[in-house]
Amino acid sequence: PLSLVAALSPRPLLLVQGSDDQVVPVVDARALADCHGHAELRIIQGAGHHLRHDPRAIAVLLGWLERQADARPPLTPD
């Protein structure tokens, strides 16, 4: 997957990782972020692998999406 992540650059990429994840170690998330070159890596302290319902992870995702929307040029009618 490292080569695939590198191919995503320079597209924005958010990686959200639990510090206590027993399935995917934090070091793997850091490697993915480093390979991308511009990824934002957010580590949720005390969280495990299942972040879908973690309010901290949801807040990180919503904030990131908002920043991505703000960074895009406004749509203009054809």
N, C-alpha and C positions, 0 to 999 in steps of 0.2 A: 503493500500500500504506500510506501514512501514515494515511489516514483509517480504514483497516481496523485498524491497530494502535491508534489512538486509541479505537476502539470496544471493544477488549479490556479497557481499563482499567475498573475497578480489579483485574481478574484478574491474578494474578502472571504475569510474563513474564521469561524468561531469554534473553538474546542472547549467543551465544558467537561471537567474531570473531577471525580470525587477523590479526595486525598486518601480515603480508606478503601478504594476500589480493589477488590480481591480478584477481579477478572482481567482488567486492563491496568497495569501499573502506571503510575504517574510518569515514570521515565519514558514509557511509550508515547504518552500524550505529548511530552516535551520534544521527543524525536520527530513526531508528526509536525508540530508547530515549527521547529527549526528547519525541517525540510521544505515547508511551504515558504518560509522566509518572511511573511507578513501576517501570519495567523495571530489571532488573539486567543491566548490560552488562559482560561479562568479555572482555578482549582477551588472547589468547594470544600472547605475544611470539615472533616468529620463525615463526609458523605461517602456512600459506597458506589456501586455500579449503576443502580437504578435511580436516575435523577429526574425522571419524568414528572414526579409529583413533589419534588423538593422546591419549596417556594423561593429559595435562594437561586437555584438554577433557572427557574422560570423568570425571575427578575433580571438575571444576567442576560438571558436570551431576549427578553422584551427590550431591554436597554440597547442591546447590540442592534436589533432590528430597527429600532428608532433611529439610531445613529446612521445606519446604512441608508435609510429612507431620506434622512436629512442631507446626506452627502451626494445624493443623486440629483442631477439637474432636473428642474421641473418639466413635466410633460407639456408639450405645446400641441394645439390642434393642427391637423393637417391642412 
